[in-house]
């Protein structure tokens, strides 16, 4: 072991301002301290971290809510959120002497000391990390993190690489363990894409059937047929616009327009059911939390019709249900759409080769 001295000069005048001594450090250990210093600098500079998350993990984790005493809570989501953040800090899978770097780690994770220690113990019991002794003192320990492929096995999902979720710890000064909510926002975005793909699949499958009538109806309201056939997003937006117009004007096109569900958002009751909440109010609370941390934006949309329009919308199980309400005051029929959610996560694309990399 060598004694390493690091010093810096005051304004180039040759006088030492400070002398810091590091004892019993080798070059590898010093490099770990430098990496933590880089993390401190990134936190101070309010940088955005792109955190790799297992592909398919968000969709799986939101379903793991269970009843503890009288509340339905999702503890695995919290544990995994911490693991993903820790894993993003190292390419070697090891965090040296974590206790000496505790304050920086806690600031990054948005956790208290006690909560972090409890989660470390839980992650160890899950087989996602190990703690090894790093020096003569028993408190000096290294965190050894499992590989992504091993983590996928623990989660019981197929390993398909990772996707990046942007994380801005500097924006969450009054919030704790925010990354779990960003994982939920990622699931919302994934579900919207899934519904959009299913809508486009049904449309393309029936181009020789009722989809032809939909194309004619879209053309009648000014949509470009070639654009809606080549772009799922353009088709969804054009169909939703057609449905609003058909409901508002009680158009004869309503039967054709509402043969497919154009809204790719979920109601609070559906959201609660798929995320394991006991009541839709809990999903509504979660939605407000996501808005607060700027993970999503929400737009309330309702369409008023001056005529007594009756709307029947297709449900997820294929049945049709009432989709309208009568407002006695203004004497209008109103179609209340699900909250239109825009997910504001814009992470960098996965690194080249992430589909194969398992470390």
N, C-alpha and C positions, 0 to 999 in steps of 0.2 A: 504494500500500500504506500502510496506516495502522498506527501503533504502538498496540497495545491493552494496557491495564493492567487487571488484575483483582485486586481486593483484598478482604479480608473483615476484619471487626472482631472483637476479642476480647471475647466476652461482653457486647456492647452498651456497653462502657465508652468506646468511641471511639478506642481505641488499635489501631493496625494490628498484627496478629499476623504477617502475611506479605504480601509484594508479589511477584506473579509477572508477568514481562514476556514478551509474545509479540511477536516481531519478524517483519515481512514476512508478515502474515496478512491475507487479506481475510475478509469475513463468511462466505462459503461454506466456506472452510477452517476457520474457527473453529467453524462448526456441525458439521463432521465430527469435530472434537476433542470437542465436547460429546456427540456420539452415542457415541463410544468411551468417554467418561466414564460414560455411561448403561450401556454394556455392563459396565464394571467394577463399577458399583453393583449391577447385576443378578446378576453372578457372586458378589459379596460377600454379597448377600441370599439366595443359594441359590435363585434362581428357576428355574422350569421353562420351557424354550424350546420352542415349537412350531415345528418345522422343516418347511417345505413340501418334499415329495418328489414327483417326477413319478408320477402314477398309472400303475401297471404297471411301474415301474422296479425295485421289489424283486423281482418275479417274474422279470424278465429278468436282473438282475445276479447273482443266486445261481447262474446256470447258466454263468457265464463263467470258472469255475475251469479252469486249465490246468497242465500239468506243466512245472515249471522245475527242471532237474537231476533230483532224485529225489523232489521234493515236488509235490503238487497244491495250488497257491495261487491266490487270487483277487485279483490286483492291481487290476483295474478297480473292484471293490467299494470298495477303499480310496480310490482317486482320487475316485470319485463321492461317497463319504461326505463327503470334505473339501469338494468343490464345493457340495453341498447346504447344508452349514453356513455356508460363506462367503456363499452367495446369500441365506441367511436374515437376514444382518446389514444388508442394504441394500435399499431399494426403488428406488434409482436405478440399481443395477447397478454402482456404482463404490465401491471402498474406497480412500480417499485415504491416501497416504504410509504404506503398510502396514508398512514397516520401523520407523517411529517408534512404531507401535502393536503391535509384534511380540509383546511379552510378554503383552499382553491377548489377542491372537489365539491364541497358543499355548496359553494356559490354557483358552480356550474350545474349541479343537479337540482338546486332549489330544494334542499332537504335540511332538516336539523340533524345534529350529531346522533341523537338517540334513534331517530327513524332510520338513518343510514346504516347504523350498526345492526338494527333488527332486520333490515332488508338484506344486508350482507349475509347474515345467518340463514335467512330463508333461501336466498339464491344458492348458498352452499349446499343446503339440504336438497335442492332441486337438481344439483349436479351441474350448475351453470358456471361455477367458479370454485377455486380452491384458495386457501390462505396458507402461504408458506413463510416460515421464519426468515427474516432478512438480515439479522445481525445478532449481536450478543444479547440485546434487550428483547424480552418476550413481546413487547408491544410493537416492535419493528417488524412489519409483515408486508409481503408482496401479495397483490391480488393477481391470480392467474385465471384468465377468462377462457371459457370453452370456445371452440370454433363455431362458426355460423352453421355448419352442417350438423354438428352435435346439438346445437340449440334447436334446430328444426326437428331433430329426433325427440328431444325433450318435450317440445311443443306438440309433437305428433302431427306434423304437417310435412308435405314433401318439400325438399330443399329446391328452390327455384331462383336462387340468387337474392339480392337485396335491392330495395328501393330507398332513395334518399328522402328524408323528411326534414325540412328546414327548421331550425331551432334557434331562437333569439333570447337567450337567458336574460339579457339586459333589459328586455321589455316587460319582464314579469316580476318587478320588484316587490309587489304585494301579493304574489301568488306562490304557492308551494307545489312542487312536483308537477309542473305544467306539461311535461312531455307526454304524459298519459292522455291528456286531452287532445294533443296533436295527433296521436295515434288514432283516436276516435274520429277526428276530422279527416284523416287519411281513409278511414273506412267509409265515411260518407261519400267522399270523392269516388272511391272504388265502386260503391253501390250505384251511384249515378251513371258511371260508365257502363256498368253491367246492364242497367235498365235501358240505357241508350242503345247498346249493342243488341239487346233482345228486341227492342222496338224496330230497329233497322232490319234485323233478321226476318221478322214477321212481314215487314213491308216488302223486302226483296223476294221472299218466298212466294208472295201472292201477287207478283207483278202481272200475271196473266189472269188474275181474278179481281177481287174488290179493290186491290191496290191501284188498278187502272182507273177506277172511279175516284179514288183519292187524288191521283195525279191530275185528273181533269178538274176536280174541285179546287186543288191548290193553284192550278193555272188560272182558274176563274177569279181568284183573289190576288193575282199578280205574282205568284211564285214562279221561279225558273225551273222547269221540269228537269233539265239536265243537272242543275245544282243539287236539287233534293235527292236525285238518284245516286249522285256520286259522294255526297257528304251527309253522314248520319246526323251531324249537328244542325246542318241547314234544313234537313227534313223535319227534325224534331221541332225546331223553332217555327217553321212554316206551318206544320200541322197544328201546333198550339195556337198560333195566330188565327188559323181557320176555325178552330173550335171556339175561340172567344167570339169571333164574328158571328158564327152560326148560332151560338147561344143568345147573344145580344139582340140579334135581328130576327130570331126564330126562323132561321133559314131552313129551306127544304134540304139543304146540304147537311143538316145536323146528323141524320142517320149515318151518312157516309163518314163524316168528320170524326164521329165518336166511336167508330168501329175499332180504333186502336187508342191506347192510352198514351197521350203525348207528354204528360207531366212525369218527369223522371225523379221527382222528389217524393219522400214518404211522409205520411201523416204522423203525428205524435204517437198515436196508438200503435201504428205499425212499427215505428221506431222503438217504442217501449218493449213491444213483444220480441223483436229481433235482438235487442240488447239486454234482455233479461230483467227489465224494470217491472215492478208490480203495478204501476199506474202511469198513464200518459203524462201526468203532471211532472214526473221525474225526468222524462225525456225533454219536456219543455224547459225545465231548469237547466239541464245540460246544454241545451241550445243557447240559452242566455249566457252561460259560462263561456261557450265557444266564441260567442260574439264579443264578450268582454276582453278575451285575450287576442282578439283580431284573427282568429283562425277561420272564421266564416263571416259572411254577411247574409242578412235575411231580408227578404222583401215580401211584404204582405200583398197579395193580389186577390181582388174580387171583381167579378164582372156583373154589372147590373143590366137587367132587361126590363123594358117598360111593358112588355107583353108577358102573359102567363106562360113562360117557357118551362117545360118539364124536361129535366136532364137526367139521363140514366148513364152512369159511367161503368165501364168494366172493372171488376175487382181483380185482385191477384189470383183468386181461385177460378176465374172465368165467369162468375156470376155478375149480374148487373144490379146496381143499387142506385137509390136516389142520390143525385149530386147537386140538388138545389135547395134553397131555403126561401121562404116567403117573408118579406119585411113589410109589416103592416103599416108602419109610419109612412114611408115614401111610396108604398104600394108597388114595390118592384120585386121581381124574382132575382135572386142573387146566387151566383156560382162562386163558392169560396174554394179557391185552389189551395193545395198544400203550400206551406211556406216555401218560397223560392230561395234555395240556399246556393250560395256561391262559395266554394272552398277557396281560400286565399293562400293555400300552401303552394309554393313554387320552388320545389327543391331541384338541385342539379340532377341531371340524369345519372344512372348508376355508372360507376367507373368501368372502362373496358375490361372484359373478362370477369365481371362480378358474378356472372352466371356459373362460372367454373370455380371461382375462388371460394374456399371454405374456411380459410384461416381466420 
